[in-house]
Amino acid sequence: MKVQMIAAISRGAAIGRGGDVPWELPDDEAFLLDQLDGAFLISGRKSYESPQGEMIFTGRPHTVVTRQNGYVPAFGGAVAHSVEQAFEQAKQSRYGRAIVLGGEKIYELALPYADELLLTVVDTEVPEADAYFPRISHQNWSASCIGRHPKDERHAHAFALMRYTRT
Ligand SMILES: NC(=O)c1ccc[n+]([C@@H]2O[C@H](COP(=O)([O-])OP(=O)(O)OC[C@H]3O[C@@H](n4cnc5c(N)ncnc54)[C@H](OP(=O)(O)O)[C@@H]3O)[C@@H](O)[C@H]2O)c1
């Protein structure tokens, strides 16, 4: 089973502020949604309950990682009590690909299992960020830029789409 992680990060690797993502980038959101078809999604409980959760998870196979017993995911889906259990559920599903969708804690726990990272690098700083993507060792990953998007009237920041594959 292939394991991907998808995130949008700032120049300083910020991913979140106050339980939400710190930008609105509709064309990046469309890119994200395109990647999700045919994959089993894995999310931390806080990201699942963030404002994007309903749009991302409704109607897509997924599991939510939580320590809570009796947690009922609001948009369907399963519950896992560790990332390892989440990957086991993904393997048991009919999907050959798992996508980890954050947040900070779940990216950190899942990174050792990831084969590929799809990172949108947003050309901004987020001084009040409270969630970050984990530091990656560039020796272990080979990067390629698969697209660029300029700043425009619908996008307050330019961004680049980067694919990292494990070397
Ligand atoms: N920019 C992006 O691409 C992107 C993507 C995703 C999320 N985000 C942002 O990231 C932020 C959320 O990230 P976060 O790190 O605060 O939360 P998170 O990783 O989404 O969820 C954390 C929760 O996961 C559960 N958990 C963590 N470790 C666990 C373990 N070892 N075993 C079982 N369950 C475990 C716990 O749930 P319980 O408390 O229920 O036990 C914990 O509270 C938000 O701001 C969100 O908008 C950004």
PDBQT file of the ligand as one rigid body, heavy atoms in Angstrom, charges set to zero:
ROOT
HETATM    1  N1  LIG A 201      -2.128  23.270   6.120  1.00  0.00    +0.000 N 
HETATM    2  C1  LIG A 201      -2.515  21.999   6.064  1.00  0.00    +0.000 C 
HETATM    3  O1  LIG A 201      -2.313  21.311   5.052  1.00  0.00    +0.000 OA
HETATM    4  C2  LIG A 201      -3.231  21.380   7.230  1.00  0.00    +0.000 A 
HETATM    5  C3  LIG A 201      -3.679  20.053   7.148  1.00  0.00    +0.000 A 
HETATM    6  C4  LIG A 201      -4.303  19.508   8.267  1.00  0.00    +0.000 A 
HETATM    7  C5  LIG A 201      -4.473  20.252   9.414  1.00  0.00    +0.000 A 
HETATM    8  N2  LIG A 201      -4.037  21.526   9.453  1.00  0.00    +0.000 N 
HETATM    9  C6  LIG A 201      -4.157  22.335  10.677  1.00  0.00    +0.000 C 
HETATM   10  O2  LIG A 201      -3.483  21.661  11.740  1.00  0.00    +0.000 OA
HETATM   11  C7  LIG A 201      -4.116  22.000  12.963  1.00  0.00    +0.000 C 
HETATM   12  C8  LIG A 201      -4.514  20.738  13.693  1.00  0.00    +0.000 C 
HETATM   13  O3  LIG A 201      -3.341  19.984  13.997  1.00  0.00    +0.000 OA
HETATM   14  P1  LIG A 201      -3.096  19.370  15.458  1.00  0.00    +0.000 P 
HETATM   15  O4  LIG A 201      -1.718  18.834  15.502  1.00  0.00    +0.000 OA
HETATM   16  O5  LIG A 201      -3.498  20.393  16.464  1.00  0.00    +0.000 OA
HETATM   17  O6  LIG A 201      -4.193  18.216  15.554  1.00  0.00    +0.000 OA
HETATM   18  P2  LIG A 201      -4.379  16.828  14.764  1.00  0.00    +0.000 P 
HETATM   19  O7  LIG A 201      -3.053  16.192  14.500  1.00  0.00    +0.000 OA
HETATM   20  O8  LIG A 201      -5.294  17.025  13.623  1.00  0.00    +0.000 OA
HETATM   21  O9  LIG A 201      -5.194  16.000  15.841  1.00  0.00    +0.000 OA
HETATM   22  C9  LIG A 201      -4.643  15.798  17.132  1.00  0.00    +0.000 C 
HETATM   23  C10 LIG A 201      -5.477  14.743  17.812  1.00  0.00    +0.000 C 
HETATM   24  O10 LIG A 201      -5.157  13.457  17.281  1.00  0.00    +0.000 OA
HETATM   25  C11 LIG A 201      -5.304  12.504  18.313  1.00  0.00    +0.000 C 
HETATM   26  N3  LIG A 201      -4.005  11.891  18.571  1.00  0.00    +0.000 N 
HETATM   27  C12 LIG A 201      -2.791  12.503  18.565  1.00  0.00    +0.000 A 
HETATM   28  N4  LIG A 201      -1.829  11.613  18.865  1.00  0.00    +0.000 NA
HETATM   29  C13 LIG A 201      -2.446  10.429  19.048  1.00  0.00    +0.000 A 
HETATM   30  C14 LIG A 201      -1.980   9.120  19.374  1.00  0.00    +0.000 A 
HETATM   31  N5  LIG A 201      -0.664   8.863  19.567  1.00  0.00    +0.000 N 
HETATM   32  N6  LIG A 201      -2.873   8.126  19.480  1.00  0.00    +0.000 NA
HETATM   33  C15 LIG A 201      -4.192   8.365  19.277  1.00  0.00    +0.000 A 
HETATM   34  N7  LIG A 201      -4.700   9.586  18.972  1.00  0.00    +0.000 NA
HETATM   35  C16 LIG A 201      -3.832  10.594  18.865  1.00  0.00    +0.000 A 
HETATM   36  C17 LIG A 201      -5.794  13.241  19.544  1.00  0.00    +0.000 C 
HETATM   37  O11 LIG A 201      -7.222  13.238  19.466  1.00  0.00    +0.000 OA
HETATM   38  P3  LIG A 201      -8.161  13.283  20.796  1.00  0.00    +0.000 P 
HETATM   39  O12 LIG A 201      -7.878  14.610  21.420  1.00  0.00    +0.000 OA
HETATM   40  O13 LIG A 201      -9.540  13.151  20.244  1.00  0.00    +0.000 OA
HETATM   41  O14 LIG A 201      -7.727  12.108  21.616  1.00  0.00    +0.000 OA
HETATM   42  C18 LIG A 201      -5.238  14.628  19.319  1.00  0.00    +0.000 C 
HETATM   43  O15 LIG A 201      -5.903  15.638  20.049  1.00  0.00    +0.000 OA
HETATM   44  C19 LIG A 201      -5.319  22.874  12.590  1.00  0.00    +0.000 C 
HETATM   45  O16 LIG A 201      -4.939  24.235  12.681  1.00  0.00    +0.000 OA
HETATM   46  C20 LIG A 201      -5.578  22.494  11.154  1.00  0.00    +0.000 C 
HETATM   47  O17 LIG A 201      -6.265  23.507  10.437  1.00  0.00    +0.000 OA
HETATM   48  C21 LIG A 201      -3.420  22.112   8.382  1.00  0.00    +0.000 A 
ENDROOT
TORSDOF 0
